[in-house]
C-alpha cells in the first residue's frame, strides 16, 4: 500500500467515524427525551408527593449535554485531521478543496445550534414540569 492509498483509506475511515459519532449523538438525544418522558409519566401516575425528587431527572439532560459536547469535540478533532488529509491529497489543486476545508471556513465550534436548542429545551422542561405535574405544585 502506498502513501496515497493509505491516506484515502484513512480518510474514508475518519469520515465514517464522524458519521458514527453523529448517529450516536442523535440516539443520545432520543434516549434522554424518552427517559424523561417515562420518568415524569411515572412520577405523575404515582402521584409523587411534593418533593425535590421531581428535580432529580434534571441530571439526565445535564449529563446528556456533557456527553453530546464530547461527541462534537471528537468530531472536531477528526475534522482537523481530515482537513490535513484533504490538503495533502489535493495539494496543487485549485478546486475543490474538500468538504472539511470548505466547511472549516463557516463552522462555529461547539454544539450545533439545533443541539444547543434541544438540550436547552430539555433542561427547561425539567425545571418547569415539576411545578405543572406535581400534585401540590412545587
C-alpha positions as CSV (number, residue, x, y, z in Angstrom):
1,X,0.0,0.0,0.0
2,X,1.5,3.3,-1.0
3,X,1.1,6.6,0.9
4,X,-1.8,7.8,-1.4
5,X,-3.8,4.6,-0.9
6,X,-3.2,4.8,2.8
7,X,-4.4,8.4,3.0
8,X,-7.5,7.6,1.1
9,X,-8.3,4.6,3.3
10,X,-7.6,6.8,6.4
11,X,-9.9,9.5,5.0
12,X,-12.7,7.0,4.5
13,X,-12.2,5.6,8.0
14,X,-12.2,9.0,9.7
15,X,-15.3,10.2,7.8
16,X,-17.1,7.0,8.8
17,X,-16.1,7.6,12.4
18,X,-17.5,11.1,12.3
19,X,-20.8,9.8,10.8
20,X,-21.0,7.1,13.6
21,X,-20.4,9.7,16.3
22,X,-23.1,11.9,14.9
23,X,-25.5,9.0,14.8
24,X,-24.6,8.2,18.5
25,X,-25.3,11.9,19.4
26,X,-28.8,11.6,17.8
27,X,-29.5,8.4,19.7
28,X,-28.4,10.0,22.9
29,X,-30.9,12.8,22.4
30,X,-33.7,10.4,21.6
31,X,-32.9,8.2,24.6
32,X,-32.7,11.1,27.0
33,X,-36.0,12.6,25.9
34,X,-37.7,9.2,26.1
35,X,-36.3,8.5,29.6
36,X,-37.5,11.9,30.8
37,X,-41.0,11.2,29.3
38,X,-41.1,7.8,31.1
39,X,-39.8,9.2,34.4
40,X,-42.2,12.1,34.6
41,X,-45.1,10.0,33.5
42,X,-44.3,7.6,36.3
43,X,-44.0,10.4,38.8
44,X,-47.3,11.9,37.8
45,X,-49.1,8.5,37.7
46,X,-47.7,7.6,41.2
47,X,-48.9,11.0,42.5
48,X,-45.5,11.6,43.9
49,X,-45.6,13.9,46.8
50,X,-44.2,17.4,46.7
51,X,-40.5,16.7,47.0
52,X,-37.3,17.6,45.3
53,X,-37.4,14.1,43.7
54,X,-39.1,15.8,40.8
55,X,-35.9,17.6,40.0
56,X,-33.6,14.5,40.0
57,X,-34.3,13.8,36.3
58,X,-32.7,17.2,35.5
59,X,-29.4,15.2,35.7
60,X,-30.3,13.3,32.5
61,X,-30.2,16.3,30.2
62,X,-27.3,17.8,32.0
63,X,-25.2,14.7,31.6
64,X,-26.5,14.2,28.1
65,X,-25.3,17.7,27.2
66,X,-21.8,16.9,28.5
67,X,-21.7,13.7,26.6
68,X,-23.0,15.3,23.5
69,X,-20.4,18.0,23.7
70,X,-17.8,15.3,24.0
71,X,-19.1,13.7,20.7
72,X,-18.9,17.0,18.9
73,X,-15.4,17.7,20.3
74,X,-14.2,14.4,18.9
75,X,-15.8,15.2,15.6
76,X,-14.0,18.5,15.6
77,X,-10.7,16.7,16.2
78,X,-11.3,14.2,13.4
79,X,-12.3,17.0,11.2
80,X,-9.0,18.8,11.6
81,X,-7.2,15.6,10.7
82,X,-9.4,15.0,7.7
83,X,-8.6,18.6,6.5
84,X,-4.9,17.8,6.6
85,X,-5.5,14.6,4.5
86,X,-7.6,16.7,2.1
87,X,-4.9,19.3,1.8
88,X,-2.2,16.7,1.2
89,X,-4.2,14.7,-1.4
90,X,-5.5,17.9,-3.2
91,X,-2.2,19.8,-3.0
92,X,-1.7,21.8,-6.2
93,X,-5.5,21.6,-6.9
94,X,-7.3,24.9,-7.1
95,X,-10.8,23.5,-6.7
96,X,-12.3,21.6,-4.9
97,X,-10.7,21.9,-1.5
98,X,-12.6,19.1,0.1
99,X,-15.6,19.3,2.4
100,X,-13.8,19.8,5.7
101,X,-11.5,22.5,4.3
102,X,-14.6,24.3,2.8
103,X,-16.7,23.8,5.9
104,X,-14.0,25.0,8.3
105,X,-14.4,28.5,6.9
106,X,-18.0,28.7,8.2
107,X,-18.0,26.3,11.1
108,X,-18.8,27.6,14.6
109,X,-17.1,25.3,17.1
110,X,-19.1,23.5,19.8
111,X,-22.5,22.1,19.6
112,X,-24.7,22.9,16.6
113,X,-27.4,25.5,17.2
114,X,-30.0,22.8,17.0
115,X,-28.1,20.7,19.5
116,X,-27.9,23.6,21.9
117,X,-31.6,24.3,21.4
118,X,-32.5,20.7,22.0
119,X,-30.6,20.4,25.3
120,X,-31.7,23.8,26.4
121,X,-35.3,23.0,25.9
122,X,-34.9,19.6,27.7
123,X,-33.3,21.3,30.7
124,X,-36.0,24.0,30.7
125,X,-38.7,21.2,30.7
126,X,-37.0,19.6,33.7
127,X,-37.1,22.8,35.5
128,X,-40.7,23.7,34.8
129,X,-42.5,20.4,34.5
130,X,-42.4,19.6,38.3
131,X,-44.5,22.7,39.1
132,X,-47.1,21.6,36.4
133,X,-47.3,17.9,37.2
134,X,-46.6,17.6,40.9
135,X,-49.8,17.1,42.9
136,X,-49.3,20.1,45.2
137,X,-47.1,22.1,42.8
138,X,-43.5,22.8,43.8
